[in-house]
Amino acid sequence: MKIDVFPHIMPRKFFDRMLAVAPPGLTLQKRMSGIPVLVDVEQRFRIMDRYDGYVQVLTLANPPLEVIGGPDVTPDLARLANDEMAALVAKHTDRFPGFVASLPMNNPEAALKEIDRAIDGLGATGVQMFSNVNRRPLDLPEFQPLFDRMAERRLPIWLHPARPAVADYVGEPRSKFDLWWAFGWPYETSVAMGRLVFSGIFDRHPDLVIITHHMGAMIPFCAGRVGGGLDQLGTRSDDVEDGAALGRLRKRPIDYFRMFYGDTALFGAWHAMESGLAFFGADHILFGTDMPFDPERGPGFVRDTIAAMERMRATAQDKAIIYEGNARRLLKLRLPGASR
C-alpha cells in the first residue's frame, strides 16, 4: 500500500465556519481558492483512484487554528474539525484509514482535553501541531503537558511549519516573492526541532514520535552544521544559557535530531529524499505528499512524490517500509492486517 500520512483537507462544515469567524484581512481565500479538492471529497477520490493501494491519513490544512481565533474560539473550531474528520474516516474507511486531530494550541488546557476526546472518542491516530503558536515556541512550559500526554498515548505528533510573511529586511513591509514560505517554512520547522531538542524532550520521552513535514526541513542537508557546530554550543558566545543547555543533554544534539521522523513531501525532489534517507534511515521516514497544494491543485504532488520514490536510490525493502511499514507500525489505522 501507499499510505499518505501528510495530505491536507478542509471538511466543508469546518471550512465554512473558519471563513465565518476568521478576522478581516487574514490571507485565506487567496491561497485556498481554486483548490476544490480541499473540500470536494469526490474529486479527491478521482485523483486517488489513479494509484493502486493509495490511501490517506487526513490532516487539516493550514492555517493553524490559533491564527483564526482567540482561545475562546479555537476549542470549538478544533471540535468541529475533528468531528468532521472522524465522520469522513467512518464513512470512507477504505480511503481514509485514519485522521490526525487538530488542537486549540492557544488554549493548552482545552488542547489537553481535545487530545483525550479525539483519541478516545473519535479514534484519532495522533495530533497536529504547528512549528510555533502565534510566534511563541513549542518548548514553553505551558505546552509541555501536551507532549507528555502524547508520549503517554504512544501516538505521533505531526509537526507542520507556520510562518507569516514577516519582512526579511529592515524598511520593507513584508517578505517578498513568497520567500517567507519557500525558505521560511523549512527554517521554522528546523528551529522548532532544535528548541525541542534543547528542551530535553527526548531525554524525558525517548519513544516520542514527532513526524516533521518535508523530511525534517533543513536538518538533513545541514547535518554537518548541526553536528560539529552545535557540539560547540556555549564556547562561542557569552550566553550562559547555551552551555547550560548542552550540559543538560545526555547525548550529542545531532543524535536527538535523528530521533525525529520525516515525510517524503518534497514535491518530487528525489535527491533531497536520498539526503533524508541517509540522515534519518528508512525506519524514520513515512510516505507523505502535501496534497493538494501543487500547481495542478491536487494530482501533482501525489504523482511526483511516487515518481521520486521510484527514482530514489533505496532498496525495495526500504521503500516498502516508507510506503506503508512505518505507518502500520506507528499509527493505529483501520487497515487490513491492523487492529485498533
N, C-alpha and C positions, 0 to 999 in steps of 0.2 A: 504494500500500500504506500501511498504518498500522503502522509498526514501533515497538513499545513498548519503549523501552530501559531502563525502570526499573520493571518488575513484580517481585514477590518470590515466592520459592518455598522450600520446605524438602523436599528429596528424603527419602523415607521412611527410608532407612537412616541418613542423617545426622541426621534429627530424633530417631530412637530413640537414637542414640549420644549426641547432645547432652544429652538428658534423663538419660541414664545417668551422665554424667561431670560434669554441672553441680553446683556447690556448693549445699548446702542453703540455702534461702531466696531463691535467685535468682528474680526475677519473670519467669517464662517462661510457665508453663501458663495463668495467669490471662489474659494478653493474647493467647495463641495458641489457647486452647481455643475451640471453636465456629467455627473458620475452616478447614473441611475442604479448601478449595481450596489451602491451603498445601501439602498433601501429596497430595491426590487429583487426579491429572492428568486423569482422565476428566471429572470435574466442571468442571475448568478449561476443557477443550475445549468443553463445552456453553455456557459463557459466551462464549468466543472466537468460537463459530460465529454469534453474533448480529451480528457486524460483518464485512462483506466485506473481505478483504485484511488482516485484523488478525493480526499475528504478534508474538511476544515474544522479546526477548533476556533471558535469565534472570539474575536476581541473587539471591543468598542473602539471606534475610530477617534482620533484626535478631534477636538481639543480636550484637555483634562477637565473634569467636572468643576474643579475649583476655579477655573477661568470663566466658567459660565455663570456661577452664582456664589453667594456667600455661604457660610457654614449653616445657615438656616434653610438654604435651598438645596444644597447638594445631597443631603441624605435621601430626600425624596427622588431626586434625579437618579441616584445610584440604584435605589429600589426598583424604579421603573425600568431602567436599562437592564438590570439583572433578571427581573421577572420576564421581560420580553425576550431576552436571550435564552433563558431556560425554556420558554414556550417554543422557540424555534428548534431547539435541540429535541424536545419531546415530540414535536410534530415531524421532524426530518432527521431522525437519529442516524439513518443510513448516510446522510450527507454531512451532518454536524454531530460528531460523536461527543462533543463537549463544548463548554464555553468558559471564558475567563471573566471573573467578576470584576466590576468597576467599584471604586471606593471613593467616598467623600473625604479626600485627604486633608481638607481644611477643617475637618471636624473629626479628629482622631478617635474620640470616644464613639461616635456614630460609625466610623470606619471599622472599629473593632467589632461592633455588633453586626455590621453588614458582612464581615468575613464569616462569622458563625452562621448567620441566616442564609447566605448564599451557598455555603458548602453543605450545611446540614439540611436545609430546606429545599434548595434548588439543585444541588448536585454539581456546583461549580468545581472545576478542576484546578483552580488556582485564582490568583488575583493579579490585576494590572496596576502598576504604579508608574508615574512619570518621573523623569530624572530630577525634578525639583517640584516643590509645592508653592506655586506663585513666587518663584525665585528663592525659596527657602530650601536648605539642603535636607536630604533624607536622613542624615545621621544625627539630627537633633533628637534630644531625649524624648520629645513628645511622640515621635514616630517609632521608637524602639519597640513598644508593645505590639505593633503590627508585625514587625519582623519576628518577634518572639512567637506570636500566635501562628504564623505560617510555618515556622520551624516545628512547632508542636504538631501541626496538621500534616507535616511531611508532604506538602504540596508546593508547587513552584510559584514564584513571583515573576511576572512578565515586566521587564523594565523598558519603557518606551521613552525616547528623547522628547524634550519640550524646550523650546526657546522662542521668545518673541523676537521681532525684528528690531532689536536694540541696535543703536548706532555702533559701527565698528571704529569710527574716528571722531575726534572732537570737532564740533561745529557742524555735524551732519545730523538731521532729524531721525534717521533710521538706517539700518543696514541696506545697502543697495544690491540689486541684481540677485535677490534670493540667496545671497551668500550666508545669511544667518541660518538658512535651512541646509544648504549644501554642505557647509563646513561647521556651522554652529551646532547642529544637532549631534554629529559624532563627538564633538568636543564636550557637549553637555553630558552625554552618556559616559564618556571616559572619566570626566571629573566626578560624576556621581559614583562610579565604580571605585575610584580612588578614595573618596570620602568614606565610603562604606568599609573599604579595606582598613583604613587607618582608625576607624571607629572600633575595630576589633570584632566585627560582625561574624567572621568565620572562625575566630577563636571561641566565641560563645556558641556558635551554631555551625559546626563543621560540615553538617549534612544539608544545610540550607541550599535550595536550588533557586538561582536567580538567572532567568533567561534574558540576555541582553539583545535587544533588537539590533539588526545589522552587524552580526558577527563580532560583538564586542567593540564596535566602533573603531577607535584609533589604536586600541591596545595591541592587537597582533602586529601591526605594522611598526609600532613604536616600542616593541618588546625590548630593544637594546636600551632605550632611554628609561623605560620602566625598570629594567633590571639594574644595571650598574648605576644609573642615575639616582634612583630612589634608595639604593643601598647607602648612599652618601647623605641621606637626609639629616639635617642638623649640623653638618660640617661646613656648609657654605652659606649660612645665614646666622643672624643673631637672634632668631626667633626660638625661644626655649621650647615652644610647643612642638616644633619639628622633631628635635632629638628625643623628646619625651614620647612622642607618638611612635617613633621607630622602636624605642626601647620597650614599649608595651607589647609589641607583636612577638609571637613565638617563632615566626618564620620570616623569610625574606618577603618583601612586598610582592615581588613578581609571582611567588608561589601562590599567594592569595588571588591574584588576578586570574590565574589558571583555574581557580575553583568556580568562577562564573561559567555560565553556558552561553553559547551564541547561536543565532539562527542564520540561515542562508540567504536572508533578504538583502542581497547586494546587487539587485537589479541586473543580474546576468554577468557580473564581473567574476568569471571563473578563477582568474589568477588571485583575486582577493580571497576567494573561498579557500584556495590552497594555503594561503597565508594563515587563515583562521584555523584550518585543519592542522597545520604544523604547530600552531600555538596551543590550541585547546585539546586536540585529539578528538577522534570520532565520537568518543563516549560523552563529549560535552558539546555536541552540535546537534541541533534539530532543524528539520526542514521547515522553512518559512518563506513567504513570498512578498508580503506587504501589499497584496491585492486590496483594493483596485486602483491604486494611485499611480499607475503608469500612464504614459501619454495616450494610450488607447482606451483608457478608462475601464480597465478590467482584465482583459486577457493577457496583456503584455508581460507583466511580471511573473505570472504563473508559467507561461511558455519559456521565458528567458531564464528563469531560475532552474527549471527542469533541464534545459539545454546546458546550462552551466554545470549542473550536477553530473551530466553525462560526460562533459568535456574535462572536468576536474580530474587530475591525476590522483586517484584513490582506488583502493581495492573494492571489488564488488561487495565484500562483507562490510567494509566501512560505509559504503553508500547505503546499504540496507539498514545499517544502524542509524544513519542520519535520517533517512526517509521515514522510518517507522519504529525502529527498535527502541530508541531513546524515548519517544513519545509513549510507547506502550509501557516502558519501564517506569517512567516518572509521573505520568498523568493517569488518573483514574477515568479512563474513557469507556464509552459504550461501544465497544468494538468486538468483532468475532474473536474469541480466544482470550478476551479480557473480562474481568468482573469488577464491579464497583464495591 
